[in-house]
Amino acid sequence: MPDILKFIDYNKSRYEEELKEFLRIPSISTAPEHKGDIRRCAEWVAEEMKRIGLNNVKVMETAGHPVVYGDRLDAVQDAQTVLFYGHYDVQPVDPLNLWTNPPFEPTIIGDNIYARGSVDDKGQVLMQLKAIEAHLRTSGAMPVNVKVIIEGEEEIGSPNLDKFLEDNKNLLACDTVLISDTPMFGYDQPSLCYGLRGLCYMQVEVTGPNRDLHSGFFGGAVENPINALAMMISKLKDDKGKILIDGFYENVMPISERERTEYKKLPFDQKAFMKDLETDATPGESGYTELERMWARPTLDCNGIWGGFTGEGAKTVLPSKAYAKISMRLVPNQTPDEIAKKFEDFFNKIKPAGVTIKVTDLHGGMPAITPIDSIGMKAATKALAEVFGKEPFLTREGGSIPIVNSFSSILGAPTVLMGFGLPDQNAHSPNEKMNLKNFHRGVKCGALFYQNLV
């Protein structure tokens, strides 16, 4: 393996220039005006796959944005088959005024490259493509069979990917799935994620009078939808962080004593955590630590709320409508459909007189737990230890990658979550960045991962 590691070191500058090219494409999957950019990004990925030496590369259509597929299936007989999954779509950039540099003009400052998609997930996709390229350029072959799918709808919940997997089960058959779309526990501290939370994302519309009204003429006689909405949101949790939706916790998988013991070993610094966020408290569900609440307990948060007059100055309006977006992170044994139904029933139960409500299920994703003793996890553990010089922690992650559960249920393959982001890299936020030292480490870890499966 020394030759392949030397090849990776020699090509660092080229990798960074190729990453900049990838990041310049504004592939925002939720925005219709960027549909052309999504297509252009898919085609860029396809060309990159061909250039590094993958075969059978094609842009495959779905009911939404396309999936890019490629493979290299010339390994020795009985070799393992790995399916690498990633996504080329990115989140919106709002609020734009908080970006130090334009979000689609990649800028290197110190050890980081700043751009939307740098860590989630274009940087981590490219590092794995570079790992494959390193094998093909130095030895002419992969040590295992490799299949690659890069999709364009992860940031909107992958609504068409389950059907894509079902329709292409034979094409995508594999022994292990590899994903690089999660953070490490901390800088210079490698970690492997074995669990993800799911998601249930709802929108609520509250309607009062049939038009906006003068608050002086009608205030006190007509229910204000903003007031009603605020009251309903306040009833979703108690002052100890417990979610009050009827039956919300009845299927929740409890945290095992082994997990709680392992979490206590992790070098989590509460004071540094609060200092980084410039907050003086870490409120949440009573009886659980910060890591337990972020990784292994369900949550409920209001992600947006609007209605009435929000411009400069004063306008004494009593609005006709008010809206909120509310998300719930789910843990194993909870399902998005179950929680969406319980949420809607509860909102209807607490609705005050004088308003009507409309609850819309925007999207959801299943939680997932992956076996820590699989061949893939062992190969990844060894790769991380070789590159970082220390054993990785085993952690869970509070975010959602809905497709992980689909790989297990549809393809019957366990997933390895070998990510190289960092907690402070602003995924989904302004000034998103990827640490370039970790980017290059990720290329090496990817290359060693494939070799360790032999």
N, C-alpha and C positions, 0 to 999 in steps of 0.2 A: 503493500500500500504506500510506501514512501513516494513512489513516482506520481501517484494520483494526488497526493497532498501537495507535492511540489508544483504540479500543474495548476492546482487551485490557487496557491499563493502567487504564482506567476501571472495569473489572469485577473487579479483583483481589480485593477483599474478598468479593464474591459467590462467586467461584471457591473461595475458602478455606472458606466456609461449606458449599458443596456437597460439597467434598472431605471435610469432617468427617462429613457425613451418610452418605456412601459408606463411610467407614472404620468407622463404628459397627456395621456389620453383620458378625458373626463368621463369615464364610464360609470355614470351615476344611474343605477338601475331603476330607481323609483321615479325618475323625472322623464316624462314622455319626450321632452325636447332633446334628450340625450340618446334617443334610440339609435341614431346614426353613429354616435360615438361608441355605444355598446357593440354594434356590429363591427366597427373598425378595430376595437380592442380584441374581439374574438378572432378576427383575421390576423392581427398581430401575433396573438398567442399561437395560432396554427402555423404561421411562418416560422416562429421561433422553434416550435417542436420539430418541424422539418429540418431546420438548420442544425439542430444539435444531433440529429440522426435518428429520431423516432420514425417509425413506419406507420402506414395506414392512417395518416393524419387526415381528419375531416372535421368540418364545422357542421354539427348535427342540429337540426332544427327542433324546437319544442313549440308549445303553444305561446311561449313568451320569448325570452332571450335565448340564444343558442348555447349549446354545450360543445366544447372543443375536445376531441378524442385523438389519442395517438398511442402507439405501443411499440415494444421491442420484445419479441417472443422467441429469441434464438438462443436462450440459455440451455444448459445441459439438460438432458432428460431427467424428469422428476424434480426439477428445481422449483422453488417456491415462486408464486406469482403475487406481486404487490400491485395494488391499485392506489396510485397517488391521486388525491382529490384536493382541489383548491378552487378559488373563485377570482374572477377578474373584475367583477363589479365593485363599486365603492359607495360609501355613504355620501349624502349631500354635504355641502361645505358650510352651510349656515351655522353661526353668523359670520359672514365674510369679513366684517370689520375687525374680528379678533385674530385673524391670521397675520403673522409677522411678515410672511412672504406669500405671494399668490399660491393657492393650493395645488395648482397643476403646473407650476414652474419649479421642479425639484431643486432644492438648495441644500448644499452640504455646509453645515456649521459644526465645527469640532468633529466629534465622532458620529454625528447623526445626519441622516438625510431627511429633510422635511418635505412632505407632500401628502395630499390625500391618497390613501391606499398604500402608503409606504410600509406600514406594518400589518395592515388589515386589507387585503391579504397579498398584494402584488409582490412586495418584497419577499415574503415567505414562499410564494409560488415560484418566483424566479430562482431562489436559492436551491429549491429542489430540482428544477430543470437544469441548473448548473451542475448539480451533483450527478445527474444522469449523463450530461455532456462529458463530465470529467472521466467517467468510466469508458464511454464510447471513444473519446479522443486518445486515451492512453492505452487501452487494451483492445479496442475494436468491438467489445461486447459487454453486456451486463452480466454480473454474476448470478442474477435471478431474472425471471421474466417480469416485465414492467408494463403496466397499463396506466394511462393518465387521462383524467377527465377534469377539465377546468370549466366551471359554469359561470353564468352571468346574472344569477338571481338570488345569491345567498343573502344579500343585504335586504331583500324583501321577503325572506322566509322560504326560499327555494320552492315556490308553489308547483313547479312542473318537474321537479327532479325525481320524485317518487315514481311517477309514470315513466320517466326516462329509464330509471333502473329496472322497473318491471318489464318494459318493452325490450330491454337490452341485457337481460340477465345472463345469457350465454356469452355475449361479447365481453361483459364486465366480470365474469367469474374470476374469483381470486381467493388467495389464502389469508391475506392481510390487507387492510386499508391503512394508508399513511396520510395524515393530515398535519400541516403546519399552519395553524391559525389560532394558537393559544399563547399566552405569555409564560415566561419563566417566573419562578418565585421572586427572583431578584437578580441584580447585576452580578455576574460571575458565579451565580448559583443556579446550575441547571436543574430542571425539574421536568417530570413527565406527568401529564394530566390524565387521570383515569375516570373522571366523572364530570358531567356537564349538566347544568340546569336546563329545563325546558322553558317555554314561553307561551303565555296567553295574552294577546294584545287587543284591547277593546277600545271602542270610541263610544262616547255617550253624548246624545243630543237632547237637551231639555228645552221644551217649548212652553211659554206662558201665554200672554195675550197674542192676538193675531197680527200685531204690528208693534213697532217701537212706540213708547208713550212718554209724555212729559211727566217726569217724576214728581213735579209739584202738583199737577192736576190729578194724577192717578196713584201716587205713592201712598201706601197704607191700605189701599183697597184692592190691589192686584198683586199676585205673587210674582216676585222678581226671579226669573230663571237662574241668574247668577247666584243669588242668595240660596235658592233651593239646591243648586248643584254643589255649592260649597258645603252646605249642611249635609248632603248625602255623602260627599267625599269624607267628611269628618267622622262619619259613622262606620267607615270601612275598617278602622283599626282603633284599638284602645290605647291608653297612655303607656302601656308596657310593650307596645309593638305587636300585639297579637291581632291577627286578621279575624274580623268578626263575621265574615260571610258564612252562612250556615253550611256546615259539612265540609268546610275548606280543608281541614287537616285530616279527614278520616282515612285517606289512603296514603298519607305521607310516610315514606320509609325513614325510620329513625336513624340517627347517627350512632354507629356502633361504638362500643368502648375502645376497640382497637383503633378506630379512626380518630377518636378524641385524643387518645394517647399519642398517635403519630402527629396530629396537629400541634400538640404542645411542644414537640421537638423542634418545630420550625422556628427560625429566627425572626419572628414577627415582632416588630418594634412599634408599639401602640403610639408612643410619643412622636416618633418619626413619621408615622402614618398621618397623624393629625397635623403635624407641622407642614407636611407636603401639601395637604389639602386646605391649609389655613382655616382649620376648624377647631373648636375647643371641646368637642364631644363626639362620641361614636354611638348614638342612640340606635336601638333596634330591639328585636325580640328578647325579652327577659329570659335569663337562664342559659344564654349561649354566647360564646366568644365571637369576636369580629370575624375570624376566619370561618367559624361554623355558620354564622349568619350569611356570609357572602358566598359560601360554597355549597352548603348542604341543607339549608333551610329555605322554604318558599318565602317570597316577598311580594309586596304590593306597593306600587308607586304611581303617582300621577305624573305623567310625562309632559303634559301640556294642558293649558286651560285658557279659554278665550270666550269673548262675548261683549256686547255693548260697545261703548266708546273708549278707544285706547289712544287717540291722537293727542297732540299738544293742547294744553289749556283745559277748559271745563265744558262739558255738555251734560246737562241734567236729563239723561235719557234712562228710561226704564226699558231694557231690551226685550225683544220678543224671544230670543234664543240664547242659549249658552252651551258650550261644548267642552269636553275634556277627553284626553287620551290617557288610558290607564293600563299599565302592564303588570303582569304577575309572572315572576320567575318560579318555575315548578321544579320539584325534585322527583326522583324515581317513585313510580306507582301513581303519580298524578298524571292526568292527560289533559291536553288543551281543551278538548270538547267538553269534558266533565266540568272543568273549572269555568269555562265560558258560560255554561248553562247555570251553574250556581251563582256566578256573578250577576247575570241578567235577572234571575229570580230574586236575588237579594236587593238589587237596585229598584225593582218594581215594588218590593215589600216596603222599602223605606221612603218611597216617593211621597212628597207632601201633596195635599190637595191644591188644585189651581195650576198644575203643570202636567204635561204629558212627556214621556221619555221614549227615546229610540236608542236601543243598544245594538251596536254593530261589532261583530267579531272580525277584526281586521286580518290577523294571521296568528299562527301559533307554531310551536315546535315541541317535540317530545324530549324529555330528559334522557340521559344515557349514562350507563356505567359500563366500563370496558374491563375485561379480566386482566389483572396485573401479572399473571403468570403465563401469558401467551408467548409464542415464539417471537412475535414482533416486538412486544414490550421488552423482552430480554435482549434482543438485538439493539433496540434503541438505548436501553440502559447502558450497555457496553459502549456504544458509540459516543454517547454524551460523556461518559467517564474518561474515555480516551482523549477526547478533544479538550475538555475542561479541566482534566486532572483531578476530578472529584466525583463521587457518586451523586447521581441526581436524587432530589426529593421526589416522592410520589404525592401529588396534590389533586384536588378537585378544582373546578373553575366555575365561577358564578354565571358566566355567559352561556349562550346557547349556540349550538351547531346542530340544527334539527336533523341533518342528514346522517349523523352518527348512528342514531337509532335505526334509520332506514337501511344503512349498510348491514346492520346486524339482522334485521327482520326480513329484508328482501334478498340480500346476497349471502347471508349466513356467515359473514366475515367479521372478525374482531378488528377494532380500530386502534391504531397507535396515534396519540396526539402529541407530536413532538414539535412544540412551538418555540420560537425564539424572540417573541416580543418581550417588553418589559412593562411593569405596572404604570410607569410614568410616560408612556409613549403616545398618549392622547388618541387612541383609536376612537373613531366616531366624533372626535372633538376638533376644534381648531388647533393648528400647529402639530398635527400628527407627524410622528417621526419614527424612523427605524434606526437602531444603533448599528452602524456599519461593521463594527467588530463582531457583533452577534450575527449579522448577515453572513460574513465570511466563515464564521464558526459553523453556521447552519449548513453551508455548502459542504464542509468537511464531514459534519455529522451525518448528513444525508448519504454521502458517498460511503462512509463506514457502515451505516445502517444496512445498505444493500449487501455489502460484503459479509457482514455478520450473520446474514440469513443463510449463508452457504453451509 
